[in-house]
Amino acid sequence: MRNRCLYILTVLTVFCHICLAQADNASSKAGTVPTFPDPPAGFNLQRNNIPHGKMTVVQYPSKTLGKRREMSVYTPPGYTENRKYPVLYLLHGLGQDYRQWTEWCQADNVIDNLIADGKMQAVIMVFPNCDTRLTVTDTASSGRSGRADGFEGYGKPFEEDLLKDIIPYIDSHYSTISNREHRALAGLSMGGGQSLNIGLYHLETFAYVGGFSSAPNTNKFGGMYTNVPFIPDLKAAREQLKLLWIGCGNKDGLFGISEKAHQYLSGIGMPHVWNVDTNGHDNTEWDRNLYLFAQQIFIQQHQPGRLQTFAPGQVRLLSGPFLDAQRTDEKYILSMDPDRLLAPFQQDAGIPVKKKIMAAGRAGA
Protein backbone atom coordinates (compact mmCIF):
# COMPACT_ATOMS: atom_id res chain seq x y z
CA MET A 1 0.00 0.00 0.00
CA ARG A 2 2.81 2.31 0.96
CA ASN A 3 4.62 1.65 -2.34
CA ARG A 4 1.41 2.23 -4.27
CA CYS A 5 0.86 5.62 -2.59
CA LEU A 6 4.45 6.58 -3.31
CA TYR A 7 4.00 5.59 -6.96
CA ILE A 8 0.82 7.70 -7.29
CA LEU A 9 2.51 10.67 -5.62
CA THR A 10 5.45 10.40 -8.02
CA VAL A 11 3.15 10.27 -11.05
CA LEU A 12 1.21 13.30 -9.84
CA THR A 13 4.42 15.25 -9.24
CA VAL A 14 5.71 14.50 -12.74
CA PHE A 15 2.32 15.36 -14.22
CA CYS A 16 2.29 18.72 -12.42
CA HIS A 17 5.76 19.56 -13.71
CA ILE A 18 4.70 18.70 -17.27
CA CYS A 19 1.61 20.90 -16.97
CA LEU A 20 3.65 23.80 -15.62
CA ALA A 21 6.19 23.43 -18.41
CA GLN A 22 3.44 23.41 -21.02
CA ALA A 23 1.84 26.48 -19.45
CA ASP A 24 5.17 28.32 -19.52
CA ASN A 25 5.62 27.24 -23.13
CA ALA A 26 2.18 28.51 -24.11
CA SER A 27 2.78 31.78 -22.30
CA SER A 28 6.12 32.23 -24.06
CA LYS A 29 4.57 31.41 -27.43
CA ALA A 30 1.70 33.85 -26.82
CA GLY A 31 4.23 36.62 -26.24
CA THR A 32 5.69 36.17 -29.70
CA VAL A 33 2.48 36.00 -31.73
CA PRO A 34 2.06 39.06 -34.03
CA THR A 35 -0.15 41.68 -32.44
CA PHE A 36 -1.52 43.53 -35.48
CA PRO A 37 -2.21 42.55 -39.08
CA ASP A 38 0.50 43.57 -41.52
CA PRO A 39 0.16 47.08 -42.99
CA PRO A 40 -1.27 47.23 -46.54
CA ALA A 41 1.11 46.67 -49.45
CA GLY A 42 2.98 49.84 -50.36
CA PHE A 43 2.36 51.54 -47.01
CA ASN A 44 5.93 52.90 -47.02
CA LEU A 45 6.34 53.57 -50.74
CA GLN A 46 6.13 57.00 -52.32
CA ARG A 47 2.84 57.54 -54.09
CA ASN A 48 2.80 59.97 -56.99
CA ASN A 49 -0.91 60.74 -56.78
CA ILE A 50 -0.86 62.40 -53.34
CA PRO A 51 0.72 65.58 -51.89
CA HIS A 52 4.10 65.20 -50.23
CA GLY A 53 5.68 66.84 -47.23
CA LYS A 54 8.95 68.74 -47.37
CA MET A 55 12.25 67.59 -45.85
CA THR A 56 14.68 70.32 -44.73
CA VAL A 57 18.14 69.99 -43.18
CA VAL A 58 18.45 72.50 -40.35
CA GLN A 59 21.50 73.74 -38.47
CA TYR A 60 21.11 74.99 -34.91
CA PRO A 61 23.43 76.22 -32.16
CA SER A 62 23.48 73.84 -29.20
CA LYS A 63 24.21 75.98 -26.17
CA THR A 64 24.16 72.84 -24.02
CA LEU A 65 27.00 71.24 -25.99
CA GLY A 66 28.71 74.38 -27.25
CA LYS A 67 28.51 73.03 -30.83
CA ARG A 68 26.71 73.77 -34.06
CA ARG A 69 24.64 70.70 -34.98
CA GLU A 70 22.29 69.40 -37.66
CA MET A 71 18.89 67.73 -37.85
CA SER A 72 16.25 67.26 -40.51
CA VAL A 73 12.66 68.46 -40.28
CA TYR A 74 9.60 67.18 -42.13
CA THR A 75 6.76 69.63 -42.66
CA PRO A 76 3.49 68.12 -43.90
CA PRO A 77 1.78 68.84 -47.23
CA GLY A 78 0.15 72.26 -47.16
CA TYR A 79 2.20 73.40 -44.17
CA THR A 80 1.30 76.97 -43.22
CA GLU A 81 2.18 79.37 -40.42
CA ASN A 82 -1.55 80.01 -40.04
CA ARG A 83 -2.05 76.61 -38.46
CA LYS A 84 -0.44 74.95 -35.44
CA TYR A 85 0.89 71.37 -35.67
CA PRO A 86 1.79 68.60 -33.23
CA VAL A 87 5.37 67.31 -33.37
CA LEU A 88 6.79 63.79 -33.53
CA TYR A 89 10.49 63.40 -32.67
CA LEU A 90 12.11 60.27 -34.16
CA LEU A 91 15.50 59.05 -32.95
CA HIS A 92 17.94 56.96 -35.00
CA GLY A 93 20.10 53.95 -34.09
CA LEU A 94 23.73 53.37 -33.12
CA GLY A 95 26.37 54.55 -35.58
CA GLN A 96 23.83 56.32 -37.79
CA ASP A 97 22.58 59.89 -38.04
CA TYR A 98 19.37 61.85 -38.68
CA ARG A 99 19.14 60.41 -42.22
CA GLN A 100 18.43 56.84 -41.09
CA TRP A 101 14.70 57.42 -40.67
CA THR A 102 14.30 58.65 -44.26
CA GLU A 103 17.05 56.77 -46.13
CA TRP A 104 17.11 53.33 -44.49
CA CYS A 105 13.51 53.68 -43.39
CA GLN A 106 10.82 55.60 -45.24
CA ALA A 107 9.32 57.73 -42.47
CA ASP A 108 8.36 60.57 -44.81
CA ASN A 109 6.52 58.20 -47.16
CA VAL A 110 4.75 56.45 -44.27
CA ILE A 111 3.45 59.74 -42.87
CA ASP A 112 2.60 61.23 -46.29
CA ASN A 113 0.45 58.17 -47.03
CA LEU A 114 -1.25 58.14 -43.63
CA ILE A 115 -2.12 61.82 -43.90
CA ALA A 116 -3.42 61.37 -47.47
CA ASP A 117 -5.58 58.41 -46.37
CA GLY A 118 -7.04 60.38 -43.46
CA LYS A 119 -5.53 58.02 -40.88
CA MET A 120 -3.69 60.72 -38.98
CA GLN A 121 -3.63 64.47 -38.83
CA ALA A 122 -0.82 66.54 -40.34
CA VAL A 123 2.29 66.59 -38.14
CA ILE A 124 5.79 67.99 -38.09
CA MET A 125 8.51 65.36 -37.71
CA VAL A 126 11.97 66.07 -36.35
CA PHE A 127 14.99 63.80 -36.90
CA PRO A 128 17.85 64.87 -34.61
CA ASN A 129 21.41 63.60 -34.54
CA CYS A 130 21.15 61.48 -31.39
CA ASP A 131 24.91 61.10 -30.91
CA THR A 132 26.29 64.34 -29.48
CA ARG A 133 29.68 63.64 -31.10
CA LEU A 134 28.05 64.54 -34.42
CA THR A 135 28.29 68.21 -35.39
CA VAL A 136 28.04 70.16 -38.63
CA THR A 137 31.73 69.60 -39.29
CA ASP A 138 32.40 66.37 -37.36
CA THR A 139 30.54 63.58 -39.14
CA ALA A 140 33.20 60.88 -39.57
CA SER A 141 32.21 57.38 -38.46
CA SER A 142 35.50 56.98 -36.59
CA GLY A 143 34.68 59.90 -34.30
CA ARG A 144 31.23 58.71 -33.26
CA SER A 145 30.26 57.58 -29.80
CA GLY A 146 30.48 53.84 -29.17
CA ARG A 147 31.88 51.13 -26.94
CA ALA A 148 35.16 53.01 -26.40
CA ASP A 149 33.46 55.91 -24.58
CA GLY A 150 30.64 53.85 -23.07
CA PHE A 151 28.17 55.26 -25.63
CA GLU A 152 28.31 58.56 -23.78
CA GLY A 153 27.08 60.56 -26.78
CA TYR A 154 23.74 58.76 -26.60
CA GLY A 155 23.25 59.43 -22.90
CA LYS A 156 22.70 62.51 -20.75
CA PRO A 157 24.38 64.98 -23.16
CA PHE A 158 21.82 64.19 -25.89
CA GLU A 159 18.95 64.33 -23.41
CA GLU A 160 20.04 67.84 -22.42
CA ASP A 161 20.46 68.90 -26.05
CA LEU A 162 17.00 67.59 -26.96
CA LEU A 163 15.20 69.24 -24.05
CA LYS A 164 17.11 72.53 -23.86
CA ASP A 165 18.08 73.22 -27.47
CA ILE A 166 16.32 71.09 -30.10
CA ILE A 167 12.73 71.36 -28.84
CA PRO A 168 12.97 75.11 -28.09
CA TYR A 169 14.47 75.65 -31.56
CA ILE A 170 11.64 73.74 -33.26
CA ASP A 171 8.96 75.54 -31.24
CA SER A 172 10.45 78.95 -32.07
CA HIS A 173 11.07 78.31 -35.78
CA TYR A 174 7.99 76.27 -36.74
CA SER A 175 4.26 76.59 -36.19
CA THR A 176 3.92 74.01 -33.42
CA ILE A 177 1.47 73.31 -30.63
CA SER A 178 4.11 73.60 -27.95
CA ASN A 179 2.74 71.50 -25.12
CA ARG A 180 3.22 67.90 -23.95
CA GLU A 181 -0.18 66.77 -25.24
CA HIS A 182 0.99 67.52 -28.77
CA ARG A 183 4.52 66.15 -28.55
CA ALA A 184 5.57 62.51 -29.16
CA LEU A 185 8.96 60.79 -28.88
CA ALA A 186 9.89 57.47 -30.47
CA GLY A 187 13.00 55.80 -31.80
CA LEU A 188 14.58 52.68 -33.23
CA SER A 189 17.24 50.50 -31.60
CA MET A 190 19.59 52.82 -29.64
CA GLY A 191 17.07 55.57 -30.33
CA GLY A 192 14.33 53.34 -28.93
CA GLY A 193 16.24 53.07 -25.67
CA GLN A 194 16.81 56.83 -25.67
CA SER A 195 13.11 57.49 -26.30
CA LEU A 196 12.00 55.33 -23.38
CA ASN A 197 14.71 56.67 -21.08
CA ILE A 198 14.01 60.32 -21.89
CA GLY A 199 10.27 60.17 -22.45
CA LEU A 200 9.41 58.27 -19.26
CA TYR A 201 11.55 60.68 -17.21
CA HIS A 202 10.07 63.80 -18.82
CA LEU A 203 6.32 63.47 -18.78
CA GLU A 204 6.13 67.26 -18.58
CA THR A 205 7.45 67.29 -22.16
CA PHE A 206 6.03 64.17 -23.87
CA ALA A 207 2.61 62.51 -23.69
CA TYR A 208 3.36 59.76 -26.24
CA VAL A 209 6.45 57.54 -26.00
CA GLY A 210 7.52 54.63 -28.20
CA GLY A 211 10.49 52.25 -28.25
CA PHE A 212 10.99 50.16 -31.41
CA SER A 213 13.53 47.29 -31.09
CA SER A 214 15.01 49.08 -28.10
CA ALA A 215 18.73 48.50 -27.51
CA PRO A 216 20.86 47.64 -24.43
CA ASN A 217 20.83 51.31 -23.38
CA THR A 218 17.21 50.85 -22.22
CA ASN A 219 16.94 51.61 -18.51
CA LYS A 220 16.57 48.61 -16.17
CA PHE A 221 16.14 45.95 -18.89
CA GLY A 222 18.84 46.62 -21.49
CA GLY A 223 21.83 45.56 -19.43
CA MET A 224 23.71 48.87 -19.38
CA TYR A 225 21.70 50.70 -16.70
CA THR A 226 20.14 47.91 -14.65
CA ASN A 227 20.06 50.01 -11.48
CA VAL A 228 18.05 52.82 -13.12
CA PRO A 229 14.24 52.52 -12.74
CA PHE A 230 12.35 52.09 -16.00
CA ILE A 231 9.60 54.47 -14.84
CA PRO A 232 10.60 56.84 -12.01
CA ASP A 233 7.06 57.91 -11.07
CA LEU A 234 4.39 55.29 -11.73
CA LYS A 235 1.52 57.44 -10.47
CA ALA A 236 2.46 60.31 -12.79
CA ALA A 237 2.95 57.93 -15.71
CA ARG A 238 -0.50 56.42 -15.24
CA GLU A 239 -2.06 59.87 -15.06
CA GLN A 240 -0.13 61.66 -17.79
CA LEU A 241 0.96 59.18 -20.47
CA LYS A 242 -1.50 58.95 -23.33
CA LEU A 243 0.39 56.18 -25.09
CA LEU A 244 3.32 53.95 -24.19
CA TRP A 245 4.38 51.71 -27.07
CA ILE A 246 6.81 48.79 -26.85
CA GLY A 247 7.46 47.08 -30.20
CA CYS A 248 9.93 44.46 -31.44
CA GLY A 249 10.18 41.69 -34.03
CA ASN A 250 10.39 38.17 -32.65
CA LYS A 251 13.42 37.42 -34.87
CA ASP A 252 15.37 40.29 -33.32
CA GLY A 253 18.35 39.34 -31.16
CA LEU A 254 17.33 42.18 -28.84
CA PHE A 255 13.77 40.88 -28.44
CA GLY A 256 14.33 39.99 -24.78
CA ILE A 257 14.83 43.65 -23.82
CA SER A 258 11.42 44.73 -25.09
CA GLU A 259 9.79 41.56 -23.78
CA LYS A 260 11.12 42.19 -20.27
CA ALA A 261 9.82 45.76 -20.40
CA HIS A 262 6.41 44.49 -21.49
CA GLN A 263 6.33 41.85 -18.75
CA TYR A 264 7.26 44.44 -16.15
CA LEU A 265 4.57 46.85 -17.34
CA SER A 266 1.94 44.10 -17.37
CA GLY A 267 2.99 43.06 -13.87
CA ILE A 268 2.43 46.52 -12.44
CA GLY A 269 -0.75 47.16 -14.42
CA MET A 270 0.76 49.97 -16.51
CA PRO A 271 -1.26 50.64 -19.68
CA HIS A 272 0.81 50.09 -22.82
CA VAL A 273 0.75 48.58 -26.27
CA TRP A 274 2.97 45.51 -26.77
CA ASN A 275 3.50 45.18 -30.51
CA VAL A 276 5.15 41.97 -31.72
CA ASP A 277 5.67 40.92 -35.33
CA THR A 278 7.82 38.45 -37.25
CA ASN A 279 10.57 40.85 -38.36
CA GLY A 280 14.17 41.18 -37.21
CA HIS A 281 16.27 44.24 -36.38
CA ASP A 282 15.60 46.00 -39.67
CA ASN A 283 13.97 48.89 -41.48
CA THR A 284 10.82 46.84 -42.23
CA GLU A 285 10.26 46.51 -38.50
CA TRP A 286 10.76 50.21 -37.88
CA ASP A 287 8.57 51.41 -40.76
CA ARG A 288 5.87 49.01 -39.58
CA ASN A 289 6.00 50.29 -35.99
CA LEU A 290 5.91 53.88 -37.18
CA TYR A 291 2.88 53.13 -39.34
CA LEU A 292 1.01 51.68 -36.36
CA PHE A 293 2.28 54.08 -33.69
CA ALA A 294 1.54 57.19 -35.76
CA GLN A 295 -2.14 56.29 -36.00
CA GLN A 296 -2.47 56.30 -32.21
CA ILE A 297 -0.97 59.72 -31.48
CA PHE A 298 -2.58 63.15 -31.48
CA ILE A 299 -6.14 61.83 -31.80
CA GLN A 300 -9.15 63.12 -29.97
CA GLN A 301 -9.96 60.02 -27.95
CA HIS A 302 -6.61 60.39 -26.15
CA GLN A 303 -7.65 62.88 -23.50
CA PRO A 304 -5.63 63.64 -20.34
CA GLY A 305 -6.29 60.97 -17.74
CA ARG A 306 -8.24 58.67 -20.05
CA LEU A 307 -5.85 55.73 -19.83
CA GLN A 308 -6.44 55.36 -16.10
CA THR A 309 -10.18 54.88 -16.52
CA PHE A 310 -9.81 51.12 -16.64
CA ALA A 311 -8.57 49.10 -13.71
CA PRO A 312 -4.80 48.69 -13.24
CA GLY A 313 -3.70 45.40 -14.74
CA GLN A 314 -6.75 45.05 -17.00
CA VAL A 315 -5.82 43.52 -20.34
CA ARG A 316 -7.57 43.02 -23.63
CA LEU A 317 -7.62 39.30 -24.45
CA LEU A 318 -7.47 38.63 -28.18
CA SER A 319 -7.64 35.14 -29.62
CA GLY A 320 -5.15 34.01 -32.21
CA PRO A 321 -2.54 36.11 -34.01
CA PHE A 322 -5.23 38.70 -34.71
CA LEU A 323 -8.93 37.81 -34.45
CA ASP A 324 -8.99 34.05 -35.12
CA ALA A 325 -11.70 32.77 -32.78
CA GLN A 326 -10.38 29.22 -33.08
CA ARG A 327 -7.16 30.08 -31.24
CA THR A 328 -6.64 31.11 -27.63
CA ASP A 329 -3.21 32.72 -27.67
CA GLU A 330 -3.26 35.72 -25.34
CA LYS A 331 -2.20 39.17 -26.56
CA TYR A 332 -2.08 42.24 -24.39
CA ILE A 333 -3.49 45.39 -25.95
CA LEU A 334 -3.88 48.05 -23.27
CA SER A 335 -5.92 50.99 -24.46
CA MET A 336 -8.91 53.08 -23.52
CA ASP A 337 -10.94 51.31 -26.22
CA PRO A 338 -9.17 48.22 -27.60
CA ASP A 339 -11.82 47.58 -30.27
CA ARG A 340 -11.44 51.07 -31.66
CA LEU A 341 -7.65 50.80 -31.41
CA LEU A 342 -7.66 47.72 -33.64
CA ALA A 343 -10.40 48.83 -36.03
CA PRO A 344 -8.27 50.72 -38.60
CA PHE A 345 -5.75 47.87 -38.79
CA GLN A 346 -8.51 45.28 -39.21
CA GLN A 347 -9.96 47.39 -42.00
CA ASP A 348 -6.57 47.49 -43.77
CA ALA A 349 -6.34 43.70 -43.56
CA GLY A 350 -9.85 43.18 -44.93
CA ILE A 351 -11.22 41.93 -41.60
CA PRO A 352 -14.88 42.91 -41.00
CA VAL A 353 -15.22 45.67 -38.41
CA LYS A 354 -18.31 46.39 -36.35
CA LYS A 355 -20.09 49.36 -37.90
CA LYS A 356 -20.76 50.97 -34.54
CA ILE A 357 -17.01 50.97 -33.77
CA MET A 358 -16.09 52.68 -37.02
CA ALA A 359 -18.98 55.11 -36.67
CA ALA A 360 -17.83 56.01 -33.16
CA GLY A 361 -14.30 56.42 -34.46
CA ARG A 362 -15.45 58.84 -37.14
CA ALA A 363 -17.57 60.77 -34.67
CA GLY A 364 -14.60 61.17 -32.33
CA ALA A 365 -12.09 62.09 -35.04
C-alpha positions as CSV (number, residue, x, y, z in Angstrom):
1,M,0.0,0.0,0.0
2,R,2.8,2.3,1.0
3,N,4.6,1.6,-2.3
4,R,1.4,2.2,-4.3
5,C,0.9,5.6,-2.6
6,L,4.5,6.6,-3.3
7,Y,4.0,5.6,-7.0
8,I,0.8,7.7,-7.3
9,L,2.5,10.7,-5.6
10,T,5.5,10.4,-8.0
11,V,3.2,10.3,-11.1
12,L,1.2,13.3,-9.8
13,T,4.4,15.3,-9.2
14,V,5.7,14.5,-12.7
15,F,2.3,15.4,-14.2
16,C,2.3,18.7,-12.4
17,H,5.8,19.6,-13.7
18,I,4.7,18.7,-17.3
19,C,1.6,20.9,-17.0
20,L,3.6,23.8,-15.6
21,A,6.2,23.4,-18.4
22,Q,3.4,23.4,-21.0
23,A,1.8,26.5,-19.5
24,D,5.2,28.3,-19.5
25,N,5.6,27.2,-23.1
26,A,2.2,28.5,-24.1
27,S,2.8,31.8,-22.3
28,S,6.1,32.2,-24.1
29,K,4.6,31.4,-27.4
30,A,1.7,33.8,-26.8
31,G,4.2,36.6,-26.2
32,T,5.7,36.2,-29.7
33,V,2.5,36.0,-31.7
34,P,2.1,39.1,-34.0
35,T,-0.2,41.7,-32.4
36,F,-1.5,43.5,-35.5
37,P,-2.2,42.5,-39.1
38,D,0.5,43.6,-41.5
39,P,0.2,47.1,-43.0
40,P,-1.3,47.2,-46.5
41,A,1.1,46.7,-49.4
42,G,3.0,49.8,-50.4
43,F,2.4,51.5,-47.0
44,N,5.9,52.9,-47.0
45,L,6.3,53.6,-50.7
46,Q,6.1,57.0,-52.3
47,R,2.8,57.5,-54.1
48,N,2.8,60.0,-57.0
49,N,-0.9,60.7,-56.8
50,I,-0.9,62.4,-53.3
51,P,0.7,65.6,-51.9
52,H,4.1,65.2,-50.2
53,G,5.7,66.8,-47.2
54,K,9.0,68.7,-47.4
55,M,12.3,67.6,-45.9
56,T,14.7,70.3,-44.7
57,V,18.1,70.0,-43.2
58,V,18.5,72.5,-40.4
59,Q,21.5,73.7,-38.5
60,Y,21.1,75.0,-34.9
61,P,23.4,76.2,-32.2
62,S,23.5,73.8,-29.2
63,K,24.2,76.0,-26.2
64,T,24.2,72.8,-24.0
65,L,27.0,71.2,-26.0
66,G,28.7,74.4,-27.3
67,K,28.5,73.0,-30.8
68,R,26.7,73.8,-34.1
69,R,24.6,70.7,-35.0
70,E,22.3,69.4,-37.7
71,M,18.9,67.7,-37.8
72,S,16.2,67.3,-40.5
73,V,12.7,68.5,-40.3
74,Y,9.6,67.2,-42.1
75,T,6.8,69.6,-42.7
76,P,3.5,68.1,-43.9
77,P,1.8,68.8,-47.2
78,G,0.1,72.3,-47.2
79,Y,2.2,73.4,-44.2
80,T,1.3,77.0,-43.2
81,E,2.2,79.4,-40.4
82,N,-1.6,80.0,-40.0
83,R,-2.0,76.6,-38.5
84,K,-0.4,74.9,-35.4
85,Y,0.9,71.4,-35.7
86,P,1.8,68.6,-33.2
87,V,5.4,67.3,-33.4
88,L,6.8,63.8,-33.5
89,Y,10.5,63.4,-32.7
90,L,12.1,60.3,-34.2
91,L,15.5,59.1,-32.9
92,H,17.9,57.0,-35.0
93,G,20.1,54.0,-34.1
94,L,23.7,53.4,-33.1
95,G,26.4,54.6,-35.6
96,Q,23.8,56.3,-37.8
97,D,22.6,59.9,-38.0
98,Y,19.4,61.8,-38.7
99,R,19.1,60.4,-42.2
100,Q,18.4,56.8,-41.1
101,W,14.7,57.4,-40.7
102,T,14.3,58.7,-44.3
103,E,17.1,56.8,-46.1
104,W,17.1,53.3,-44.5
105,C,13.5,53.7,-43.4
106,Q,10.8,55.6,-45.2
107,A,9.3,57.7,-42.5
108,D,8.4,60.6,-44.8
109,N,6.5,58.2,-47.2
110,V,4.7,56.5,-44.3
111,I,3.5,59.7,-42.9
112,D,2.6,61.2,-46.3
113,N,0.5,58.2,-47.0
114,L,-1.3,58.1,-43.6
115,I,-2.1,61.8,-43.9
116,A,-3.4,61.4,-47.5
117,D,-5.6,58.4,-46.4
118,G,-7.0,60.4,-43.5
119,K,-5.5,58.0,-40.9
120,M,-3.7,60.7,-39.0
121,Q,-3.6,64.5,-38.8
122,A,-0.8,66.5,-40.3
123,V,2.3,66.6,-38.1
124,I,5.8,68.0,-38.1
125,M,8.5,65.4,-37.7
126,V,12.0,66.1,-36.3
127,F,15.0,63.8,-36.9
128,P,17.8,64.9,-34.6
129,N,21.4,63.6,-34.5
130,C,21.1,61.5,-31.4
131,D,24.9,61.1,-30.9
132,T,26.3,64.3,-29.5
133,R,29.7,63.6,-31.1
134,L,28.0,64.5,-34.4
135,T,28.3,68.2,-35.4
136,V,28.0,70.2,-38.6
137,T,31.7,69.6,-39.3
138,D,32.4,66.4,-37.4
139,T,30.5,63.6,-39.1
140,A,33.2,60.9,-39.6
141,S,32.2,57.4,-38.5
142,S,35.5,57.0,-36.6
143,G,34.7,59.9,-34.3
144,R,31.2,58.7,-33.3
145,S,30.3,57.6,-29.8
146,G,30.5,53.8,-29.2
147,R,31.9,51.1,-26.9
148,A,35.2,53.0,-26.4
149,D,33.5,55.9,-24.6
150,G,30.6,53.9,-23.1
151,F,28.2,55.3,-25.6
152,E,28.3,58.6,-23.8
153,G,27.1,60.6,-26.8
154,Y,23.7,58.8,-26.6
155,G,23.3,59.4,-22.9
156,K,22.7,62.5,-20.8
157,P,24.4,65.0,-23.2
158,F,21.8,64.2,-25.9
159,E,18.9,64.3,-23.4
160,E,20.0,67.8,-22.4
161,D,20.5,68.9,-26.0
162,L,17.0,67.6,-27.0
163,L,15.2,69.2,-24.1
164,K,17.1,72.5,-23.9
165,D,18.1,73.2,-27.5
166,I,16.3,71.1,-30.1
167,I,12.7,71.4,-28.8
168,P,13.0,75.1,-28.1
169,Y,14.5,75.7,-31.6
170,I,11.6,73.7,-33.3
171,D,9.0,75.5,-31.2
172,S,10.5,79.0,-32.1
173,H,11.1,78.3,-35.8
174,Y,8.0,76.3,-36.7
175,S,4.3,76.6,-36.2
176,T,3.9,74.0,-33.4
177,I,1.5,73.3,-30.6
178,S,4.1,73.6,-28.0
179,N,2.7,71.5,-25.1
180,R,3.2,67.9,-24.0
181,E,-0.2,66.8,-25.2
182,H,1.0,67.5,-28.8
183,R,4.5,66.2,-28.6
184,A,5.6,62.5,-29.2
185,L,9.0,60.8,-28.9
186,A,9.9,57.5,-30.5
187,G,13.0,55.8,-31.8
188,L,14.6,52.7,-33.2
189,S,17.2,50.5,-31.6
190,M,19.6,52.8,-29.6
191,G,17.1,55.6,-30.3
192,G,14.3,53.3,-28.9
193,G,16.2,53.1,-25.7
194,Q,16.8,56.8,-25.7
195,S,13.1,57.5,-26.3
196,L,12.0,55.3,-23.4
197,N,14.7,56.7,-21.1
198,I,14.0,60.3,-21.9
199,G,10.3,60.2,-22.4
200,L,9.4,58.3,-19.3
201,Y,11.5,60.7,-17.2
202,H,10.1,63.8,-18.8
203,L,6.3,63.5,-18.8
204,E,6.1,67.3,-18.6
205,T,7.5,67.3,-22.2
206,F,6.0,64.2,-23.9
207,A,2.6,62.5,-23.7
208,Y,3.4,59.8,-26.2
209,V,6.4,57.5,-26.0
210,G,7.5,54.6,-28.2
211,G,10.5,52.3,-28.3
212,F,11.0,50.2,-31.4
213,S,13.5,47.3,-31.1
214,S,15.0,49.1,-28.1
215,A,18.7,48.5,-27.5
216,P,20.9,47.6,-24.4
217,N,20.8,51.3,-23.4
218,T,17.2,50.9,-22.2
219,N,16.9,51.6,-18.5
220,K,16.6,48.6,-16.2
221,F,16.1,45.9,-18.9
222,G,18.8,46.6,-21.5
223,G,21.8,45.6,-19.4
224,M,23.7,48.9,-19.4
225,Y,21.7,50.7,-16.7
226,T,20.1,47.9,-14.6
227,N,20.1,50.0,-11.5
228,V,18.0,52.8,-13.1
229,P,14.2,52.5,-12.7
230,F,12.3,52.1,-16.0
231,I,9.6,54.5,-14.8
232,P,10.6,56.8,-12.0
233,D,7.1,57.9,-11.1
234,L,4.4,55.3,-11.7
235,K,1.5,57.4,-10.5
236,A,2.5,60.3,-12.8
237,A,3.0,57.9,-15.7
238,R,-0.5,56.4,-15.2
239,E,-2.1,59.9,-15.1
240,Q,-0.1,61.7,-17.8
241,L,1.0,59.2,-20.5
242,K,-1.5,59.0,-23.3
243,L,0.4,56.2,-25.1
244,L,3.3,53.9,-24.2
245,W,4.4,51.7,-27.1
246,I,6.8,48.8,-26.9
247,G,7.5,47.1,-30.2
248,C,9.9,44.5,-31.4
249,G,10.2,41.7,-34.0
250,N,10.4,38.2,-32.6
251,K,13.4,37.4,-34.9
252,D,15.4,40.3,-33.3
253,G,18.4,39.3,-31.2
254,L,17.3,42.2,-28.8
255,F,13.8,40.9,-28.4
256,G,14.3,40.0,-24.8
257,I,14.8,43.6,-23.8
258,S,11.4,44.7,-25.1
259,E,9.8,41.6,-23.8
260,K,11.1,42.2,-20.3
261,A,9.8,45.8,-20.4
262,H,6.4,44.5,-21.5
263,Q,6.3,41.8,-18.7
264,Y,7.3,44.4,-16.1
265,L,4.6,46.9,-17.3
266,S,1.9,44.1,-17.4
267,G,3.0,43.1,-13.9
268,I,2.4,46.5,-12.4
269,G,-0.7,47.2,-14.4
270,M,0.8,50.0,-16.5
271,P,-1.3,50.6,-19.7
272,H,0.8,50.1,-22.8
273,V,0.7,48.6,-26.3
274,W,3.0,45.5,-26.8
275,N,3.5,45.2,-30.5
276,V,5.1,42.0,-31.7
277,D,5.7,40.9,-35.3
278,T,7.8,38.4,-37.2
279,N,10.6,40.9,-38.4
280,G,14.2,41.2,-37.2
281,H,16.3,44.2,-36.4
282,D,15.6,46.0,-39.7
283,N,14.0,48.9,-41.5
284,T,10.8,46.8,-42.2
285,E,10.3,46.5,-38.5
286,W,10.8,50.2,-37.9
287,D,8.6,51.4,-40.8
288,R,5.9,49.0,-39.6
289,N,6.0,50.3,-36.0
290,L,5.9,53.9,-37.2
291,Y,2.9,53.1,-39.3
292,L,1.0,51.7,-36.4
293,F,2.3,54.1,-33.7
294,A,1.5,57.2,-35.8
295,Q,-2.1,56.3,-36.0
296,Q,-2.5,56.3,-32.2
297,I,-1.0,59.7,-31.5
298,F,-2.6,63.1,-31.5
299,I,-6.1,61.8,-31.8
300,Q,-9.2,63.1,-30.0
301,Q,-10.0,60.0,-28.0
302,H,-6.6,60.4,-26.2
303,Q,-7.7,62.9,-23.5
304,P,-5.6,63.6,-20.3
305,G,-6.3,61.0,-17.7
306,R,-8.2,58.7,-20.1
307,L,-5.9,55.7,-19.8
308,Q,-6.4,55.4,-16.1
309,T,-10.2,54.9,-16.5
310,F,-9.8,51.1,-16.6
311,A,-8.6,49.1,-13.7
312,P,-4.8,48.7,-13.2
313,G,-3.7,45.4,-14.7
314,Q,-6.8,45.1,-17.0
315,V,-5.8,43.5,-20.3
316,R,-7.6,43.0,-23.6
317,L,-7.6,39.3,-24.4
318,L,-7.5,38.6,-28.2
319,S,-7.6,35.1,-29.6
320,G,-5.2,34.0,-32.2
321,P,-2.5,36.1,-34.0
322,F,-5.2,38.7,-34.7
323,L,-8.9,37.8,-34.5
324,D,-9.0,34.0,-35.1
325,A,-11.7,32.8,-32.8
326,Q,-10.4,29.2,-33.1
327,R,-7.2,30.1,-31.2
328,T,-6.6,31.1,-27.6
329,D,-3.2,32.7,-27.7
330,E,-3.3,35.7,-25.3
331,K,-2.2,39.2,-26.6
332,Y,-2.1,42.2,-24.4
333,I,-3.5,45.4,-26.0
334,L,-3.9,48.1,-23.3
335,S,-5.9,51.0,-24.5
336,M,-8.9,53.1,-23.5
337,D,-10.9,51.3,-26.2
338,P,-9.2,48.2,-27.6
339,D,-11.8,47.6,-30.3
340,R,-11.4,51.1,-31.7
341,L,-7.7,50.8,-31.4
342,L,-7.7,47.7,-33.6
343,A,-10.4,48.8,-36.0
344,P,-8.3,50.7,-38.6
345,F,-5.8,47.9,-38.8
346,Q,-8.5,45.3,-39.2
347,Q,-10.0,47.4,-42.0
348,D,-6.6,47.5,-43.8
349,A,-6.3,43.7,-43.6
350,G,-9.8,43.2,-44.9
351,I,-11.2,41.9,-41.6
352,P,-14.9,42.9,-41.0
353,V,-15.2,45.7,-38.4
354,K,-18.3,46.4,-36.4
355,K,-20.1,49.4,-37.9
356,K,-20.8,51.0,-34.5
357,I,-17.0,51.0,-33.8
358,M,-16.1,52.7,-37.0
359,A,-19.0,55.1,-36.7
360,A,-17.8,56.0,-33.2
361,G,-14.3,56.4,-34.5
362,R,-15.4,58.8,-37.1
363,A,-17.6,60.8,-34.7
364,G,-14.6,61.2,-32.3
365,A,-12.1,62.1,-35.0
